[in-house]
Amino acid sequence: MTIALSLTNAMPDLVAIRRDLHAHPELGLEEVRTSDVVAGHLEALGYQVTRGLAKTGLVATLKNGTGGRAIGIRADMDALPILEETGLDYASKTPGLMHACGHDGHTTMLLGAARAIAERRNFDGTVHLIFQPAEENFGGARIMMEEGLFERFPCDAVFALHNEPNLPFGQFALRDGPIMAAVDEARITVNGRGGHGAEPQDTADPIVCGASIVMALQSIVSRNIHPMDPSVITVGSFHGGSASNIIPERAEIVIGIRSFDPKVRDELERRITMVARHQAESFGMTATVRYERSYDATINHTAETDFVRDLAVRFAGAGKVVDLERPFMGSEDFAYMLQERPGTYFFLGTSVSGTEKPLHHPGYNFNDDLLPVGAAFWTELVEAYLPST
């Protein structure tokens, strides 16, 4: 049976699985029901399923032939704290939680591939299907690595994809080297001296000082970072005060930071801290900076990226495969798997009308027509990477 026929026959089941997962979203490290559903399908297909990695993660293993090589394919399972506004029959049944990034689709595509791989058994070696929790928040990939993922499940290479509503349906978008940014967060607390709004001379106004800090931060990327080194500083939150006639004691500024180069990342942290403290000093105040590093940049490996590109051209045609001119400024914890094993991360387009809602939007919905495409590609990738003798 061909891959296409196998997955066409499986399409009703895959759609049902995806919509069931969509209706029952779970946050990172809380994907208990999702993990149960995934494990049940995989065990029925004959996979050896190991559960409990990063609390709710699991790895499904299938061996065939005598080959010593192994491949890993990752799908993320977690949802987001977003109130769904799609109005779909299968919309989230949990108010305030939603699969707004398509992880329900990623999980289902890999389950579809698991079915085709098990039915065909046209590979020689070991397949590890990695169903990862907490991509959105707690870095489930990093936790799985800390718990010995690749020591317990050795992989010669590892791969992952993400759907992208801004790309045409079925288009593969790849990039050698950096493809997703490192992300950090800084919280600046400006400590002033509160008082009556009518007597500002007797206070030290942290809001005025904070406003100066916000403006000074804008000079870091434009004047301290090389123009060819992509980086972003976003002031996403500024809180202080409660009424027009009260000068508060303090104000808080929350900043999101994106970068790719480790040296640039260090410089951004140094300059943000320096600007905050010295600006505060110039107003006769103090500022404390809590700087937290989150996901590292996602760096693809050349050989594996070339492998996926060549396979995608054969799979979809050259017109459906593009190399990204620049990386995305979003972040992805698959970065930690790529630090330990060679591999690549790529995008698969979902747009048909051009009016689809973007990722993380309350009106977003995964395009079910992509399920057999992704599942078929994962199947072909396994069979190409572990060719049967």
N, C-alpha and C positions, 0 to 999 in steps of 0.2 A: 504493500500500500504506500502510495506517495505521501510525503509530508502534507502537501496541500489537501489531499483527500481526507487524510486522518483528521486534520484540524477542522476541515469543513464539517465533517460528521460530528466533531466535538463542540462546534460553535454554540449550540443551545445550552450545553452544560457550562461552557466557559462564561457565557453571558449571565447565566443564573448564579454562578459563583461570584462573579464580579459585583453583581447588583446586591447580592446578599452581604458581601463584605462592605459595600458602600452604605448599606442601611444600618450597619452595626459598627461604626467607627470606634477606634480605641486609641488613646494617646500613647506616646512612647513609654515602653517598659510596662504597659498595662494591656498589651495585646493578647490577653488570655484566650478570649473566644476566637480571635483570628488565628492564633497559633493552633488551637484545637482543630479548627476547620482545615487549615493547611496540612497539618500532620495526618488527619484522617484520610484526605485524598491521596497523599503520598504513600502512606502505608498500604492503601488498597492497590496501588500500582506496583508494589513490591520493593519500594525503597527502604533502606535501613535509615530510620529517622532518629536523630539524636536531639533531644530537647533540653531546654534550660540554659542555653547560652545567653548571656546578658538578660537573664530572667525569662523572657518570653521568646527569644530567638530559637531557631532550629536549623539543622543541616540535614539534608536528605542525600544519601549516598547510594550510587548504583555502579556496580562493576561489571565489566564485560570483557571477555578475551583474556589475554595474558600481558597486555601492555602495561608498562610501569608509569606512564604519564598520567597526570590528573589535571582537571580543569575545574575552576570554581566560577559560578554565576550567581550574582547577588540580586535579590529583590527586596525592597523596603516595604514594611507593613503598616506603619503608624499613620494616624490621622492628625488633624490640626484642631485647635480650639477656636473654631469658626462656626457661627450660626448659619446653617445652610439656607439658601434662598432660591433653590432650583425649582421647587414645586413638583419634583418628579415623584412618581408612584413609589419608587424605591429610595426616596430621600432619607437622610439620617433619622433614625428613631431616637437618637440621643441628643436632646437640645444642647446647642453650644459646641458640639463636636461634628466634624465633617471631613470626609476624604476630599480635600480641596487641592490636592497635589497629584492625584492619580496613583497613589501607592496601591490602592485596590486593584487598579489595572496592571501595575507592574507585577504584583503577586500573582494575579490570574494568568498573565502571559507566561510566567515561569511554570505555573502548574500545567498550563497547556503544553509547554515544551516537555515537561516531565512525562506527560502522557505519551507524546510522540516518541520521545527517546526510549521509553520503556517498551513500547510496542515494536519499534523498529530494531532496537539493539544493534544498530549499525555503527558501532564505535568499538575501539580497542583501548581500554584503560579504565579510568575512574572518573565519575562525574560527581561533583559536590554542588548541590543546589543550596545556596545560603539565603535563608529568609530572616532578614535582619529587623530588629525593632529599633525604635527611637532615632530615626535619621533626622527628624525635625528639631530635636531639642537636646537630648542627653548624649548624643554621640554613640549610638548603639554599636557602630562599627568599631569604634575605639574600645568599647567595653569587651566586645567579642575578641578583639586582638589581645587585650590584657588577660583574657581567660584562655588564651592559647589556641585560638581558632586554627591557625595554619600548622601548629605543632600537632594538633589532634587530627586535622584534615588537610594533609599536605596538598598544595596546588602548585603546578608549574606556572600557571597564569590565572588571572581573575578578571572578570568582566562585569559591567553593569550598564544599564541604560536609563534614560529618563524621557518620558513623553514631553512634547513641547508644542503647545497650541499656537505659537507664533511661527511655526514652520509648516510647509505644505504636507498634506497627509502622505505618510510613507517615506518621507525624505529623511535620509540619514545625515547627521551633521557631526563631524569629527574634528579633532584637533590634536596634533602632537604637542607634547609639553603641557604647559598650564592651560586648563580648561575651566576651572572654577576657583574662586578666590578664597584666601584665608579670611576669616571673620573674627573680629574682636569687639569688645564692648568696654567703654569707659564711663564711669559715673563720677561726676565732679560735684562735690558739695562745697558751696561758697558759704563761709561762716561770717555773718555780719553782726550788726547790733540793731535790734529792732526798736521801734518807737512809734510815735504818732506821725501820721502822714503830713500833718500841718507844721511839724517841727523837724524837717529832714536834717538840719544842721546838727542835731543831737543824736543822729543815728549813723550807722554805716550800712548803706543800702545794698544788700546782696543781689537784688534784681538788676540794678544799674551795672554792678560789677559783672554779673553773669552775662548781661547783654554784650559787654565789652569782650568777654571771653569768647562768646559765640562768634563775634565778628573776627576776632584775632585767629580763631581756629581756621577760618577760611583761607588764611595765607599759607598754611602749612603745605598743602598739596601744590599750590601754585608757585611757592617760593622756596620750599625746602626739599621737595622731591623732584627728581629728574623728570622732565616732561615725557620721556619715553617709558617711564615706569608707572603702570596703571595703579591708581589708588583712589580711595574715596573716604571722606570723612563726612558723616551725616549726623547732624544734631536732630535727633528724633523726639526729644522730650525736654521741656524746660518748665519746671514747677517751682513756684514760690509765691507766698502771700495768700491772703484770703479775703481782703476787702480793700477798697480804694483809699481808705484813710489809715491803713496800717502798713508800716514798713516791717517786713518779717525779719526773723533772726537768721534765716538761711534760705538758700535756693539750691535746687538740684538740676543738673544738666546730664542727660543721658545721650551717649554718642555711639553710633555704629561705625566701625572701621573696616575697610576692605583693602586687601593688598595681595601680591603674589610673591615678591622677592623677600626672603627672610631679612635681609639687611634693611630694606624699605620698611618692613614691619617693625623692626627695632627702632628705626628712626621716627616712625609715626608715634610710637609709644613715648619715646623720649621727648619729642616736641610737644605733644599734647599735654604731658605732665608739666613741662616747663612753662608753656603758655598759661595754663590754668594758675599755677602758683605765682608766677611773676605778675600776671594781670591783677590777681587778688592783692598782692603786696602793694601794687601801685595805688590801690584804693584804700590801703590801710586795713586790709582784711586777710584772711587765710583761706586757702582752698585745699581740700583733700581729694586725691584722685585714686579711685579703685579701678584698676585696669585688669581686665580678665581676657585671656586669650582663649578663643574657642577653636573651631575647626581650622586645620591647616589647609593650604592650597592643594587642590586636586591636580596632580601632575601625571599626565599620561606617558606611557612608555612607547618609544618609536616602533619597535618591531611588532608589538601587539596592535598598535593603532593602524599600522600598515596592513596587518593581517585582517582586521575588521573592515578596513576600507576596501581591500580587494574582494573580500567575500560579499560586502554590500553591493558592489558594482555587479557582481555575478548574480546576486539575488534580486536586485531591484532595477538595475540598469544605471549607466553612468550619469544620466540626467537626474537621478534621484539621490545622488551622493555629493555632498559639498564639504569642503574644508572651511571651518570658521576662520574668518580673518582675525578675530580677536576673541579672547576668552570671555566667559560670562562673569559678572561680578557677584553672582550668587555663590553660595557655598554648599559643600557636600562632604559628608563624613566618610564616603568611600575613599577619600584621600588617605586614610590610615591603612586601608588594605593595600593601596598602591605603593605605600611606603615599604611594605613588607614583601610584596610579590609583584612581578611585572604584570601589566594589564592595561586596560583602557576603559574609559567612561565616555559614552556618546549619547546623542539625542536622536529621538525618532519623532518626526512631525505628526501632528494630529489634525491640522486645520483643513477643513473642506470649504467652508463658506467665507472664512476670513473674519468672521464676527464672533468667534468662540471666546469665551471668557478666559482670562489668563489664569495661571496657577495662583493659588492662594486667594482666589476670589470666591465670595459666597455663592456665586452663580455658576462656578466651574463644574463641568461634568466630563469624565473620561469618555473618549469616543470608543465604543465597543467594537467598531469595525477594525480597530487596530489590534485586537486580541490575537487573531490568527496570524497577523503579520509578525508581531513580536515573537509569538510562540514558534512560528516556522523558522524565523531567523536564528533564535537560540538553538533550535534543533540542528540546523545546518552548521552553526558555529561549532557545536560539540562534535559533529561528525567530521568536520574539516580539521579540527584541532587534534582529534583522536581518530585518525583514519583507520578503518577496519582492514585488517590484513586478510 
